[in-house]
C-alpha cells in the first residue's frame, strides 16, 4: 500500500493522472508475479510475499480470471494416496493459515472434525491474530485497481469492514474449535541436496514443515506446490481441502449437497485441479416447483451457463 497525493485542479482526468500511472505500474508488476506463479516458480507463501499480501488475502482474493491457483495434479493415484492417508485413525495433521482461510471462506470448517488431530503452529496463529488486528484497524475508504487499462476505484463501506472483521474472527474461531496450537521443537534435518529449501520458503511454511517433521504428521495445505516440495524434499506427505471434503462426504460426515456446493465454489474461484462429478452437476440443475410455492434459488443458477461451458473445456476439472 502506498500514499498518492492527488492534485485538485478541477480537471478529474488530470488530477487522477498520477494515481492512474501508479496503479498501472503496480498492476504491471502484479501481472509479472502471476506469470512467475503460472510457470510453477512460486509457492503461495512466496507469491504472497512478492505481492505484499498475506497468504490469507491471497487465497480469499484469488482472481477469477488468469492463472488458476494450483491445488493438485488431479490424478487418480494422487487422490487414492490422500484417501489412504485419511483412513488412518491415529494420524496427526498440520494446517496452515491459507488453508484455514479456504475452509472458512467456503463454509466447510467442519471437515476438520473428520481428522483425528489437527495442529497449527504458533506462527500460523500469530498470522491470523495479526490479520484480525489489521482488519479492526483498517480505516481505508477505497481500493484502486486497473481494469482493462483504466483506473477503477472500489469503495470500502461500513459493510465491507464489518465482513472483513467477521471473517478474521471466524479464522481464529476455527483454530479454537478444531485445532491445537503446538510449537515446533528441534532442528530441521534435511538431506544435503535439499538443505537450500529453507532459503526459499517463508516463515510459516518453514514452521509448518518443522512441526510436521517433529510430529510425524501430514500437512493439510491448499498449496499444491508447497505440498509437492515437502513430499519430495522432506518426505512429508500432504492432503488438500477437496480431498478432505470428498473424504468427509464418503464417510457421511457431510451432506452430498454441501460437498457439491463447496466443490463448485472451488471451481468458480479458479482453483485447479478440481474434480467435479455427476452429483455436483445435478446440484446445479434448478428444481422448478409449482408457481404457488416460494423457493430459494440455487446460488449458482445465474452462473450455470458459463459454468457448464467451462467445465467441459477447462483443463483443471475432472468429469468422471
C-alpha positions, 0 to 999 in steps of 0.5 A: 500500500502506498500514499498518492497525493492527488492534485485538485485542479478541477480537471478529474482526468488530470488530477487522477493522472498520477494515481492512474500511472501508479496503479498501472505500474503496480498492476504491471508488476502484479501481472509479472508475479502471476506469470512467475506463479503460472510457470510453477516458480512460486509457492503461495507463501512466496507469491504472497510475499512478492505481492505484499499480501498475506497468504490469507488475502491471497487465497480469499482474493484469488482472481477469477480470471488468469492463472488458476491457483494450483491445488493438485495434479488431479490424478487418480493415484494422487487422490487414492494416496490422500484417501489412504492417508485419511483412513488412518485413525491415529494420524496427526495433521498440520494446517496452515493459515491459507488453508484455514482461510479456504475452509472458512471462506467456503463454509466447510470448517467442519471437515476438520472434525473428520481428522483425528488431530489437527495442529497449527503452529504458533506462527500460523496463529500469530498470522491470523491474530495479526490479520484480525488486528489489521482488519479492526484497524483498517480505516481505508475508504477505497481500493484502486485497481486497473481494469482493462487499462483504466483506473477503477476505484472500489469503495470500502463501506461500513459493510465491507469492514464489518465482513472483513472483521467477521471473517478474521474472527471466524479464522481464529474461531476455527483454530479454537474449535478444531485445532491445537496450537503446538510449537515446533521443537528441534532442528530441521534435518534435511538431506544435503541436496535439499538443505537450500529449501529453507532459503526459499520458503517463508516463515510459516511454511518453514514452521509448518514443515518443522512441526510436521517433521517433529510430529510425524504428521501430514500437512493439510495445505491448499498449496499444491506446490508447497505440498509437492516440495515437502513430499519430495524434499522432506518426505512429508506427505500432504492432503488438500481441502477437496480431498478432505471434503470428498473424504468427509462426504464418503464417510457421511460426515457431510451432506452430498449437497454441501460437498457439491456446493463447496466443490463448485465454489472451488471451481468458480474461484479458479482453483485447479485441479478440481474434480467435479462429478455427476452429483455436483452437476445435478446440484446445479440443475434448478428444481422448478416447483409449482408457481404457488410455492416460494423457493430459494434459488440455487446460488449458482443458477445465474452462473450455470451457463458459463459454468457448464461451458467451462467445465467441459473445456477447462483443463483443471476439472475432472468429469468422471 
